[in-house]
Amino acid sequence: MEEKRKHKRLDLDVQIQLEKLDQGGVTTLKLIHVDVTDISRSGLGFLSDKMLEIGSFYDTKIQIWTKEIINAVVEIVRCESRPDGKFKYGCTFVGMTDTEALKIDIYQIFNDV
């Protein structure tokens, strides 16, 4: 199977909170806890026991391997239900500074060595 991704996925085992963004970018105080499974420069994958809407946006803070925090806005683009009752999500970064993206690039360089 041909790999279509532009950016290589890196394993990342952390828990994060997603804060839903409503129309106009206003956050609601509804926090959702999820388990991140992988991250790339363009997005991340995670598991959740909550059903999230494809096309919805969330503000999040991701603690990476260096203990640094990446602030990002993500859009849910894919959902797959699993036999264990959880959902596997794919999302893309739609709001992240170049500095934050560079932290992921640096990790990938060290991971490839």
C-alpha positions as CSV (number, residue, x, y, z in Angstrom):
1,M,0.0,0.0,0.0
2,E,1.4,3.4,-1.0
3,E,2.0,5.9,1.7
4,K,0.1,9.1,0.9
5,R,1.2,11.2,3.8
6,K,3.5,14.2,3.3
7,H,4.9,13.9,6.9
8,K,6.1,10.8,8.7
9,R,4.0,9.8,11.8
10,L,5.9,9.5,15.1
11,D,4.7,7.5,18.0
12,L,3.7,9.6,21.0
13,D,2.0,8.2,24.1
14,V,0.5,11.1,26.0
15,Q,-2.9,12.2,27.2
16,I,-4.3,15.6,26.2
17,Q,-7.4,17.6,26.6
18,L,-9.4,18.9,23.6
19,E,-11.4,22.1,24.1
20,K,-14.2,22.4,21.5
21,L,-14.2,25.5,19.3
22,D,-17.7,26.7,18.3
23,Q,-18.7,29.1,15.5
24,G,-16.4,32.1,15.4
25,G,-13.6,30.3,17.3
26,V,-15.2,30.7,20.7
27,T,-14.2,27.8,23.1
28,T,-16.6,26.0,25.2
29,L,-15.6,24.8,28.6
30,K,-16.3,21.2,27.6
31,L,-13.0,19.3,27.9
32,I,-12.5,15.9,26.4
33,H,-9.6,13.7,27.5
34,V,-8.0,11.6,24.8
35,D,-5.0,9.3,24.3
36,V,-2.6,10.4,21.6
37,T,-1.2,7.6,19.5
38,D,0.9,9.4,16.9
39,I,1.9,12.8,15.7
40,S,3.3,14.3,12.5
41,R,4.0,17.8,11.4
42,S,0.5,17.9,9.7
43,G,-1.6,16.2,12.4
44,L,-2.2,13.6,15.1
45,G,-4.0,10.4,15.8
46,F,-5.8,9.7,19.1
47,L,-8.2,7.3,20.8
48,S,-11.3,8.4,22.7
49,D,-14.4,6.8,24.1
50,K,-16.4,9.9,23.0
51,M,-18.0,10.3,19.6
52,L,-16.7,13.5,18.0
53,E,-18.0,15.1,14.9
54,I,-15.9,15.0,11.7
55,G,-15.2,18.6,10.7
56,S,-15.3,19.9,14.3
57,F,-12.4,22.0,15.7
58,Y,-10.6,21.7,19.0
59,D,-8.0,23.8,20.8
60,T,-5.4,21.6,22.5
61,K,-2.0,21.6,24.3
62,I,0.2,18.6,23.5
63,Q,3.1,17.8,25.8
64,I,5.9,16.3,23.6
65,W,8.9,14.1,24.4
66,T,11.0,17.1,25.6
67,K,8.2,18.1,28.0
68,E,7.6,21.2,25.9
69,I,4.0,22.1,25.2
70,I,2.7,22.6,21.7
71,N,-0.5,24.8,21.3
72,A,-2.5,23.9,18.3
73,V,-6.0,23.9,16.8
74,V,-7.0,20.6,15.2
75,E,-9.8,19.6,12.8
76,I,-11.2,16.1,13.1
77,V,-11.0,14.5,9.6
78,R,-11.3,10.8,10.2
79,C,-13.1,8.5,12.6
80,E,-13.0,4.7,12.9
81,S,-14.9,2.7,15.5
82,R,-13.0,-0.1,17.2
83,P,-14.1,-3.4,18.7
84,D,-13.2,-2.2,22.2
85,G,-15.8,0.5,22.0
86,K,-13.3,3.4,21.5
87,F,-12.9,5.6,18.5
88,K,-9.7,6.1,16.6
89,Y,-9.5,9.7,15.2
90,G,-7.3,11.4,12.7
91,C,-7.0,15.2,12.7
92,T,-5.0,17.8,11.0
93,F,-3.4,20.9,12.5
94,V,-5.2,23.9,11.2
95,G,-3.7,26.4,13.7
96,M,-0.1,26.1,14.7
97,T,2.8,28.5,14.6
98,D,5.9,27.6,12.6
99,T,7.9,27.5,15.9
100,E,5.5,24.8,17.2
101,A,5.8,22.8,13.9
102,L,9.5,23.0,14.1
103,K,9.5,21.2,17.4
104,I,7.9,18.2,15.7
105,D,10.4,18.4,12.8
106,I,13.3,18.4,15.3
107,Y,11.9,15.4,17.1
108,Q,11.6,13.6,13.7
109,I,15.2,14.3,12.9
110,F,16.4,12.8,16.2
111,N,14.0,9.9,15.9
112,D,15.4,9.0,12.4
113,V,19.0,8.9,13.5
